[in-house]
Amino acid sequence: MAITKNPYQTYNNSRIMTATPAELTLMLYDGAIKFANIAKAGMEEKNYEKANNGVQKVRDIISEFQITLDRKYPVAEDFDKVYSYIKQRLSEANVKKDPEIMEEILGHLRTMRDTWKEVMKLATMAKAN
């Protein structure tokens, strides 16, 4: 008897395996935003396990961003500081179970994701010319 895979999971795995590094970065930003929203909802619902799990997943993604920073570029230091700040605020939000802090974090993550999307678009346009 053959095991049928979830079609969505198959599609998602394929999407990840064929993505460019820039697309993977965008997926990570989207994931961080998704998990930050889950954490915020958990805080609002007083479901602290859900909140903590969401915060930990955002923290893991931010840590991955920090680990993969290309330190040969001076801007990497600025990104590292922003990532460290976000991780500090994640800890505060998790300890205080404060959805307002999570909303602040979401604002930073959305801005970074949107900026990254713009960089990707500009890079694509530059390649086309």
DSSP file with accessible surface (Angstrom, degrees, kcal/mol):
  #  RESIDUE AA STRUCTURE BP1 BP2  ACC     N-H-->O    O-->H-N    N-H-->O    O-->H-N    TCO  KAPPA ALPHA  PHI   PSI    X-CA   Y-CA   Z-CA
    1    1 A M              0   0  237      0, 0.0     2,-0.2     0, 0.0     0, 0.0   0.000 360.0 360.0 360.0 125.5    0.0    0.0    0.0
    2    2 A A        -     0   0   88      1,-0.1     2,-0.6     0, 0.0     0, 0.0  -0.515 360.0-126.1 -79.3 144.0    1.5    3.3   -1.1
    3    3 A I        -     0   0  158     -2,-0.2     2,-0.5     0, 0.0    -1,-0.1  -0.810  21.8-143.7 -90.4 122.9    1.6    6.2    1.4
    4    4 A T        -     0   0  133     -2,-0.6     2,-0.2     1,-0.0     0, 0.0  -0.768  13.2-141.4 -89.5 130.9    0.0    9.3   -0.1
    5    5 A K        -     0   0  154     -2,-0.5     3,-0.0     1,-0.1    -1,-0.0  -0.559  29.0 -95.0 -86.2 155.7    1.7   12.5    0.9
    6    6 A N     >  -     0   0   95     -2,-0.2     4,-2.4     1,-0.2     5,-0.2  -0.547  33.1-141.3 -64.9 122.0   -0.2   15.7    1.6
    7    7 A P  H  > S+     0   0  103      0, 0.0     4,-2.6     0, 0.0     5,-0.2   0.875 100.9  52.9 -59.2 -36.3   -0.2   17.6   -1.7
    8    8 A Y  H  > S+     0   0  141      2,-0.2     4,-2.9     1,-0.2     5,-0.2   0.930 109.5  48.4 -64.4 -42.6    0.4   20.9    0.0
    9    9 A Q  H  > S+     0   0   89      2,-0.2     4,-2.7     1,-0.2     5,-0.2   0.906 111.3  50.6 -64.0 -40.5    3.4   19.5    1.8
   10   10 A T  H  X S+     0   0   65     -4,-2.4     4,-2.2     2,-0.2    -1,-0.2   0.937 112.9  46.1 -61.6 -46.1    4.8   18.1   -1.4
   11   11 A Y  H  X S+     0   0  136     -4,-2.6     4,-2.6    -5,-0.2    -2,-0.2   0.935 113.2  49.5 -61.4 -46.2    4.3   21.5   -3.1
   12   12 A N  H  X S+     0   0   33     -4,-2.9     4,-2.3     1,-0.2    -2,-0.2   0.912 110.4  49.7 -62.9 -43.5    5.9   23.4   -0.2
   13   13 A N  H  X S+     0   0   67     -4,-2.7     4,-2.5     1,-0.2    -1,-0.2   0.916 112.2  48.7 -60.9 -42.3    8.9   21.0   -0.1
   14   14 A S  H  X S+     0   0   66     -4,-2.2     4,-1.6    -5,-0.2    -2,-0.2   0.905 109.5  52.6 -63.7 -41.7    9.3   21.5   -3.9
   15   15 A R  H  X S+     0   0   86     -4,-2.6     4,-0.6     1,-0.2    -1,-0.2   0.908 112.2  45.2 -60.5 -43.1    9.0   25.3   -3.5
   16   16 A I  H >< S+     0   0   71     -4,-2.3     3,-0.9     1,-0.2    -2,-0.2   0.925 111.6  51.6 -68.1 -43.7   11.7   25.3   -0.8
   17   17 A M  H 3< S+     0   0  155     -4,-2.5    -1,-0.2     1,-0.2    -2,-0.2   0.770 116.2  40.2 -67.6 -25.4   14.1   23.0   -2.7
   18   18 A T  H 3< S+     0   0  106     -4,-1.6    -1,-0.2    -5,-0.2    -2,-0.2   0.415  91.3 114.4-103.3   2.3   13.9   25.1   -5.9
   19   19 A A    <<  -     0   0   17     -3,-0.9    -3,-0.0    -4,-0.6    -4,-0.0  -0.401  65.0-123.0 -76.3 148.8   14.0   28.5   -4.3
   20   20 A T     >  -     0   0   66     -2,-0.1     4,-2.7     1,-0.1     5,-0.2  -0.405  33.6-102.5 -76.4 163.8   16.9   30.9   -4.7
   21   21 A P  H  > S+     0   0  104      0, 0.0     4,-2.2     0, 0.0     5,-0.2   0.898 125.5  52.5 -55.5 -38.0   18.7   32.2   -1.6
   22   22 A A  H  > S+     0   0   32      1,-0.2     4,-2.1     2,-0.2     5,-0.1   0.915 109.8  47.7 -64.9 -41.7   16.8   35.5   -2.0
   23   23 A E  H  > S+     0   0   82      2,-0.2     4,-2.5     1,-0.2    -1,-0.2   0.885 109.7  53.1 -66.8 -37.7   13.5   33.6   -2.1
   24   24 A L  H  X S+     0   0   65     -4,-2.7     4,-2.3     2,-0.2    -1,-0.2   0.906 107.4  51.8 -62.7 -40.8   14.4   31.5    0.9
   25   25 A T  H  X S+     0   0   35     -4,-2.2     4,-2.4    -5,-0.2    -2,-0.2   0.932 109.6  49.5 -60.6 -44.2   15.2   34.7    2.8
   26   26 A L  H  X S+     0   0   32     -4,-2.1     4,-2.7     1,-0.2    -2,-0.2   0.918 109.4  51.9 -61.8 -41.8   11.7   36.0    1.9
   27   27 A M  H  X S+     0   0   37     -4,-2.5     4,-2.6     1,-0.2    -1,-0.2   0.886 108.4  51.8 -62.3 -38.3   10.1   32.8    3.0
   28   28 A L  H  X S+     0   0   60     -4,-2.3     4,-2.8     2,-0.2    -1,-0.2   0.912 109.2  49.3 -65.2 -42.8   11.9   33.1    6.4
   29   29 A Y  H  X S+     0   0    5     -4,-2.4     4,-2.4     2,-0.2    -2,-0.2   0.939 111.9  49.1 -59.9 -44.9   10.6   36.6    6.9
   30   30 A D  H  X S+     0   0   64     -4,-2.7     4,-2.6     1,-0.2    -2,-0.2   0.909 111.6  49.7 -60.9 -40.7    7.1   35.4    6.0
   31   31 A G  H  X S+     0   0   17     -4,-2.6     4,-2.9     2,-0.2     5,-0.2   0.913 108.9  51.5 -63.3 -42.7    7.6   32.5    8.5
   32   32 A A  H  X S+     0   0    0     -4,-2.8     4,-2.4     2,-0.2    -2,-0.2   0.916 111.5  47.7 -61.3 -41.4    8.8   34.9   11.2
   33   33 A I  H  X S+     0   0   13     -4,-2.4     4,-2.4     2,-0.2    -2,-0.2   0.933 111.5  50.7 -65.3 -43.7    5.7   37.1   10.7
   34   34 A K  H  X S+     0   0  122     -4,-2.6     4,-2.0     1,-0.2    -2,-0.2   0.945 114.0  43.4 -58.3 -49.5    3.4   34.1   10.7
   35   35 A F  H  X S+     0   0   40     -4,-2.9     4,-2.6     1,-0.2    -1,-0.2   0.845 110.8  55.0 -70.9 -30.6    4.9   32.8   14.0
   36   36 A A  H  X S+     0   0    0     -4,-2.4     4,-2.6    -5,-0.2    -1,-0.2   0.900 108.5  49.4 -66.5 -38.8    4.9   36.3   15.6
   37   37 A N  H  X S+     0   0   64     -4,-2.4     4,-2.6     2,-0.2    -2,-0.2   0.899 110.8  49.8 -64.4 -40.2    1.2   36.5   14.8
   38   38 A I  H  X S+     0   0   61     -4,-2.0     4,-2.7     2,-0.2    -2,-0.2   0.928 111.4  48.8 -63.0 -44.2    0.6   33.1   16.4
   39   39 A A  H  X S+     0   0    0     -4,-2.6     4,-2.3     2,-0.2    -2,-0.2   0.930 111.5  49.2 -61.7 -44.1    2.6   34.2   19.5
   40   40 A K  H  X S+     0   0   43     -4,-2.6     4,-2.5     1,-0.2    -2,-0.2   0.933 111.4  49.0 -61.7 -44.3    0.6   37.4   19.7
   41   41 A A  H  X S+     0   0   23     -4,-2.6     4,-2.4     1,-0.2     6,-0.2   0.912 109.3  53.2 -61.8 -42.0   -2.7   35.5   19.4
   42   42 A G  H  <>S+     0   0    0     -4,-2.7     5,-2.8     1,-0.2     4,-0.4   0.901 109.3  48.9 -59.2 -41.2   -1.5   33.1   22.1
   43   43 A M  H ><5S+     0   0    3     -4,-2.3     3,-0.9     3,-0.2    -1,-0.2   0.924 112.0  48.1 -64.0 -43.9   -0.8   36.0   24.4
   44   44 A E  H 3<5S+     0   0  112     -4,-2.5    -2,-0.2     1,-0.2    -1,-0.2   0.852 114.9  45.4 -65.7 -33.2   -4.2   37.6   23.8
   45   45 A E  T 3<5S-     0   0  109     -4,-2.4    -1,-0.2    -5,-0.2    -2,-0.2   0.441 110.7-121.9 -86.0  -3.7   -5.9   34.2   24.3
   46   46 A K  T < 5 +     0   0  146     -3,-0.9     2,-1.0    -4,-0.4    -3,-0.2   0.783  68.5 140.3  60.9  29.1   -3.8   33.6   27.5
   47   47 A N     >< +     0   0   71     -5,-2.8     4,-2.2    -6,-0.2    -1,-0.2  -0.802  26.5 177.9 -98.6  88.1   -2.6   30.4   25.8
   48   48 A Y  H  > S+     0   0   96     -2,-1.0     4,-2.8     1,-0.2     5,-0.2   0.772  73.0  57.4 -74.1 -24.0    0.9   30.7   27.0
   49   49 A E  H  > S+     0   0  144      2,-0.2     4,-2.8     1,-0.2    -1,-0.2   0.942 109.9  45.9 -67.2 -44.8    2.2   27.5   25.4
   50   50 A K  H  > S+     0   0   64      2,-0.2     4,-2.3     1,-0.2    -2,-0.2   0.926 114.5  48.8 -61.1 -44.1    1.0   28.7   22.0
   51   51 A A  H  X S+     0   0    0     -4,-2.2     4,-2.6     1,-0.2    -2,-0.2   0.942 112.7  46.7 -61.7 -48.5    2.6   32.1   22.7
   52   52 A N  H  X S+     0   0   58     -4,-2.8     4,-2.7     1,-0.2    -2,-0.2   0.914 111.1  51.4 -63.0 -43.4    5.9   30.6   23.8
   53   53 A N  H  X S+     0   0   78     -4,-2.8     4,-2.0     2,-0.2    -1,-0.2   0.915 111.7  47.8 -60.5 -42.7    6.1   28.2   20.9
   54   54 A G  H  X S+     0   0    2     -4,-2.3     4,-2.3    -5,-0.2    -2,-0.2   0.932 111.9  49.3 -63.2 -45.1    5.5   31.1   18.4
   55   55 A V  H  X S+     0   0    0     -4,-2.6     4,-2.9     1,-0.2    -2,-0.2   0.921 110.2  51.4 -60.6 -43.9    8.1   33.3   20.1
   56   56 A Q  H  X S+     0   0   71     -4,-2.7     4,-2.4     1,-0.2    -1,-0.2   0.892 109.3  50.1 -63.5 -37.5   10.7   30.5   20.0
   57   57 A K  H  X S+     0   0  102     -4,-2.0     4,-2.0     2,-0.2    -1,-0.2   0.906 111.4  47.9 -68.6 -39.8   10.1   29.9   16.3
   58   58 A V  H  X S+     0   0    0     -4,-2.3     4,-2.8     2,-0.2     5,-0.2   0.941 111.4  51.6 -63.0 -44.9   10.6   33.6   15.6
   59   59 A R  H  X S+     0   0   52     -4,-2.9     4,-2.7     1,-0.2    -2,-0.2   0.910 108.2  51.9 -57.9 -42.9   13.7   33.6   17.7
   60   60 A D  H  X S+     0   0  104     -4,-2.4     4,-2.1     2,-0.2    -1,-0.2   0.909 110.9  47.3 -61.5 -42.4   15.1   30.6   15.8
   61   61 A I  H  X S+     0   0   19     -4,-2.0     4,-2.3     2,-0.2    -2,-0.2   0.936 112.4  48.7 -65.9 -44.8   14.5   32.4   12.5
   62   62 A I  H  X S+     0   0    0     -4,-2.8     4,-2.4     1,-0.2    -2,-0.2   0.911 110.0  52.7 -62.5 -40.3   16.1   35.6   13.7
   63   63 A S  H  X S+     0   0   30     -4,-2.7     4,-2.7    -5,-0.2    -1,-0.2   0.907 107.3  52.2 -60.9 -40.5   19.1   33.5   15.0
   64   64 A E  H  X S+     0   0   90     -4,-2.1     4,-2.0     1,-0.2    -2,-0.2   0.916 107.8  51.5 -62.3 -42.0   19.4   32.0   11.5
   65   65 A F  H  < S+     0   0    8     -4,-2.3     4,-0.4     1,-0.2    -1,-0.2   0.924 111.5  47.8 -58.7 -44.2   19.5   35.4   10.0
   66   66 A Q  H >< S+     0   0   20     -4,-2.4     3,-1.1     1,-0.2    -2,-0.2   0.919 110.6  50.6 -64.1 -43.4   22.3   36.4   12.4
   67   67 A I  H 3< S+     0   0  126     -4,-2.7    -1,-0.2     1,-0.2    -2,-0.2   0.861 112.7  46.7 -62.9 -35.9   24.3   33.3   11.7
   68   68 A T  T 3< S+     0   0   85     -4,-2.0    -1,-0.2    -5,-0.2    -2,-0.2   0.389  79.2 127.7 -93.7   5.1   24.1   33.8    7.9
   69   69 A L    <   -     0   0   31     -3,-1.1     2,-1.1    -4,-0.4    -3,-0.0  -0.382  63.9-126.6 -60.2 136.4   25.0   37.5    7.9
   70   70 A D    >   -     0   0   79      1,-0.2     3,-1.7    -2,-0.1     6,-0.3  -0.754  22.8-165.2 -87.7 101.0   27.9   38.2    5.5
   71   71 A R  T 3  S+     0   0  130     -2,-1.1    -1,-0.2     1,-0.3     6,-0.1   0.523  74.6  80.4 -70.9  -5.5   30.2   40.0    7.8
   72   72 A K  T 3  S+     0   0  150      4,-0.1    -1,-0.3     3,-0.0    -2,-0.0   0.677  83.6  73.3 -75.8 -12.4   32.4   41.3    4.9
   73   73 A Y  S X  S-     0   0  127     -3,-1.7     3,-1.8     1,-0.1     4,-0.4  -0.866  81.0-138.5-101.4 132.2   29.8   44.0    4.3
   74   74 A P  T >> S+     0   0  117      0, 0.0     3,-1.3     0, 0.0     4,-0.7   0.829 100.6  66.1 -57.8 -30.6   29.6   46.9    6.9
   75   75 A V  H 3> S+     0   0   76      1,-0.3     4,-2.3     2,-0.2     3,-0.2   0.754  84.0  75.6 -65.4 -20.5   25.7   46.8    6.8
   76   76 A A  H <> S+     0   0    4     -3,-1.8     4,-2.7    -6,-0.3    -1,-0.3   0.873  90.3  55.8 -58.3 -36.8   25.9   43.4    8.4
   77   77 A E  H <> S+     0   0   94     -3,-1.3     4,-2.0    -4,-0.4    -1,-0.2   0.900 106.9  49.6 -63.5 -39.0   26.7   45.0   11.7
   78   78 A D  H  X S+     0   0   94     -4,-0.7     4,-2.1    -3,-0.2    -2,-0.2   0.920 111.6  48.1 -65.4 -44.2   23.5   47.1   11.5
   79   79 A F  H  X S+     0   0   73     -4,-2.3     4,-3.0     1,-0.2     5,-0.2   0.910 108.8  54.6 -62.1 -41.2   21.4   44.1   10.7
   80   80 A D  H  X S+     0   0   30     -4,-2.7     4,-2.6     1,-0.2    -1,-0.2   0.908 107.9  49.6 -59.8 -40.9   23.0   42.2   13.6
   81   81 A K  H  X S+     0   0  127     -4,-2.0     4,-2.3     2,-0.2    -1,-0.2   0.904 111.8  48.0 -65.0 -41.7   22.0   45.0   16.0
   82   82 A V  H  X S+     0   0   60     -4,-2.1     4,-2.7     2,-0.2    -2,-0.2   0.938 112.7  48.5 -64.1 -44.9   18.4   45.1   14.7
   83   83 A Y  H  X S+     0   0    8     -4,-3.0     4,-2.5     1,-0.2    -2,-0.2   0.909 111.2  50.2 -62.3 -41.3   18.2   41.3   15.0
   84   84 A S  H  X S+     0   0   55     -4,-2.6     4,-2.3    -5,-0.2    -1,-0.2   0.909 110.4  50.4 -62.7 -40.8   19.6   41.4   18.6
   85   85 A Y  H  X S+     0   0   92     -4,-2.3     4,-2.7     2,-0.2    -2,-0.2   0.933 109.8  50.0 -62.2 -45.0   17.1   44.1   19.4
   86   86 A I  H  X S+     0   0    0     -4,-2.7     4,-2.6     1,-0.2    -2,-0.2   0.926 110.5  49.8 -61.2 -42.4   14.2   42.0   18.1
   87   87 A K  H  X S+     0   0   43     -4,-2.5     4,-2.1     2,-0.2    -1,-0.2   0.900 110.1  51.0 -64.2 -37.2   15.4   39.0   20.1
   88   88 A Q  H  X S+     0   0  107     -4,-2.3     4,-2.2     1,-0.2    -2,-0.2   0.940 112.0  46.5 -63.3 -44.7   15.6   41.2   23.2
   89   89 A R  H  X S+     0   0   44     -4,-2.7     4,-3.0     1,-0.2    -2,-0.2   0.860 108.2  56.8 -68.0 -34.3   12.1   42.4   22.6
   90   90 A L  H  X S+     0   0    0     -4,-2.6     4,-2.5     2,-0.2    -1,-0.2   0.925 107.4  48.8 -60.2 -43.0   10.9   38.8   22.0
   91   91 A S  H  X S+     0   0   50     -4,-2.1     4,-2.6     2,-0.2     5,-0.2   0.924 112.3  47.8 -62.2 -44.7   12.2   37.8   25.4
   92   92 A E  H  X S+     0   0   49     -4,-2.2     4,-2.9     1,-0.2     5,-0.2   0.924 112.2  49.1 -62.0 -44.8   10.4   40.7   27.0
   93   93 A A  H  X>S+     0   0    0     -4,-3.0     4,-1.4     1,-0.2     5,-1.4   0.903 112.7  48.2 -61.3 -40.2    7.2   39.9   25.2
   94   94 A N  H  <5S+     0   0   18     -4,-2.5    -2,-0.2    -5,-0.2    -1,-0.2   0.911 114.5  44.3 -69.7 -41.1    7.4   36.3   26.2
   95   95 A V  H  <5S+     0   0  123     -4,-2.6    -2,-0.2     1,-0.2    -1,-0.2   0.940 124.1  34.8 -67.5 -45.5    8.1   37.1   29.9
   96   96 A K  H  <5S-     0   0  134     -4,-2.9    -1,-0.2    -5,-0.2    -2,-0.2   0.571  98.8-134.6 -84.7 -12.0    5.5   39.8   30.2
   97   97 A K  T  <5 +     0   0   56     -4,-1.4    -3,-0.2    -5,-0.2    -4,-0.1   0.933  46.2 166.3  53.3  50.0    3.1   38.0   27.8
   98   98 A D    >>< -     0   0   47     -5,-1.4     4,-1.5    -6,-0.2     3,-0.6  -0.834  31.7-169.8-105.8 105.8    2.6   41.4   26.2
   99   99 A P  H 3> S+     0   0   34      0, 0.0     4,-2.1     0, 0.0    -1,-0.1   0.771  86.6  64.7 -65.4 -23.3    0.9   41.4   22.7
  100  100 A E  H 3> S+     0   0  159      2,-0.2     4,-1.8     1,-0.2     5,-0.1   0.887 101.5  48.9 -67.3 -37.3    1.8   45.1   22.3
  101  101 A I  H <> S+     0   0    7     -3,-0.6     4,-2.4     2,-0.2    -1,-0.2   0.910 109.3  53.1 -66.5 -38.7    5.5   44.2   22.2
  102  102 A M  H  X S+     0   0    0     -4,-1.5     4,-2.8     1,-0.2    -2,-0.2   0.891 105.8  53.7 -62.9 -36.6    4.7   41.5   19.7
  103  103 A E  H  X S+     0   0   72     -4,-2.1     4,-2.1     2,-0.2    -1,-0.2   0.901 107.6  50.6 -64.6 -39.5    2.9   44.1   17.5
  104  104 A E  H  X S+     0   0   55     -4,-1.8     4,-2.0     2,-0.2    -2,-0.2   0.939 111.2  48.6 -60.5 -45.9    6.1   46.2   17.6
  105  105 A I  H  X S+     0   0    0     -4,-2.4     4,-2.8     1,-0.2    -2,-0.2   0.918 108.4  53.8 -60.7 -43.6    8.1   43.2   16.6
  106  106 A L  H  X S+     0   0    0     -4,-2.8     4,-2.9     1,-0.2     5,-0.2   0.897 105.5  54.3 -58.4 -39.6    5.7   42.5   13.8
  107  107 A G  H  X S+     0   0   28     -4,-2.1     4,-2.2     2,-0.2    -1,-0.2   0.929 110.3  45.6 -60.0 -45.4    6.1   46.1   12.5
  108  108 A H  H  X S+     0   0   65     -4,-2.0     4,-2.5     2,-0.2    -2,-0.2   0.927 114.2  48.4 -63.6 -44.8    9.9   45.6   12.4
  109  109 A L  H  X S+     0   0    0     -4,-2.8     4,-2.7     1,-0.2    -2,-0.2   0.908 111.5  49.2 -64.6 -41.3    9.6   42.2   10.6
  110  110 A R  H  X S+     0   0   78     -4,-2.9     4,-3.0    -5,-0.2     5,-0.2   0.915 111.4  49.8 -64.4 -41.6    7.1   43.5    8.1
  111  111 A T  H  X S+     0   0   88     -4,-2.2     4,-2.4    -5,-0.2    -2,-0.2   0.931 113.1  46.3 -62.5 -44.4    9.3   46.5    7.3
  112  112 A M  H  X S+     0   0   22     -4,-2.5     4,-2.4     2,-0.2    -2,-0.2   0.911 114.0  48.2 -65.9 -41.8   12.3   44.2    6.8
  113  113 A R  H  X S+     0   0   46     -4,-2.7     4,-2.5     2,-0.2    -2,-0.2   0.943 112.6  48.0 -62.7 -46.0   10.3   41.8    4.7
  114  114 A D  H  X S+     0   0   80     -4,-3.0     4,-2.0     1,-0.2    -2,-0.2   0.895 111.8  50.1 -64.9 -37.0    8.9   44.6    2.5
  115  115 A T  H  X S+     0   0   81     -4,-2.4     4,-2.4    -5,-0.2    -1,-0.2   0.921 110.0  50.8 -64.8 -42.6   12.4   46.1    2.1
  116  116 A W  H  X S+     0   0   76     -4,-2.4     4,-2.6     1,-0.2    -2,-0.2   0.908 108.0  52.4 -61.8 -41.8   13.7   42.7    1.1
  117  117 A K  H  X S+     0   0  105     -4,-2.5     4,-2.2     1,-0.2    -1,-0.2   0.907 109.7  49.8 -60.2 -40.0   11.0   42.3   -1.5
  118  118 A E  H  X S+     0   0   94     -4,-2.0     4,-2.7     2,-0.2    -2,-0.2   0.909 109.3  50.9 -65.8 -42.0   11.9   45.6   -2.9
  119  119 A V  H  X S+     0   0   70     -4,-2.4     4,-2.6     1,-0.2    -2,-0.2   0.918 110.2  50.3 -60.8 -43.4   15.6   44.6   -3.1
  120  120 A M  H  X S+     0   0   39     -4,-2.6     4,-2.2     2,-0.2    -2,-0.2   0.915 110.9  48.8 -61.4 -42.1   14.6   41.4   -4.9
  121  121 A K  H  X S+     0   0  112     -4,-2.2     4,-2.4     2,-0.2    -2,-0.2   0.929 112.2  47.8 -64.5 -44.5   12.5   43.4   -7.4
  122  122 A L  H  X S+     0   0   93     -4,-2.7     4,-2.5     1,-0.2    -1,-0.2   0.893 111.0  51.5 -64.3 -39.4   15.4   45.9   -8.0
  123  123 A A  H  X S+     0   0   52     -4,-2.6     4,-2.1     2,-0.2    -1,-0.2   0.903 110.0  49.5 -64.1 -39.6   17.9   43.0   -8.5
  124  124 A T  H  X S+     0   0   95     -4,-2.2     4,-1.8     2,-0.2    -2,-0.2   0.921 111.9  48.3 -65.3 -41.8   15.5   41.4  -11.0
  125  125 A M  H  X S+     0   0  105     -4,-2.4     4,-1.1     1,-0.2    -2,-0.2   0.900 110.3  51.6 -64.9 -40.2   15.2   44.6  -12.9
  126  126 A A  H  < S+     0   0   70     -4,-2.5     3,-0.3     1,-0.2    -1,-0.2   0.881 109.1  50.6 -64.5 -38.7   18.9   45.2  -12.9
  127  127 A K  H  < S+     0   0  187     -4,-2.1    -1,-0.2     1,-0.2    -2,-0.2   0.862 106.3  55.6 -65.0 -36.5   19.5   41.7  -14.3
  128  128 A A  H  <        0   0   86     -4,-1.8    -1,-0.2    -5,-0.2    -2,-0.2   0.756 360.0 360.0 -69.3 -25.4   17.0   42.3  -17.1
  129  129 A N     <        0   0  172     -4,-1.1    -3,-0.0    -3,-0.3    -4,-0.0  -0.310 360.0 360.0 -90.3 360.0   18.9   45.4  -18.3
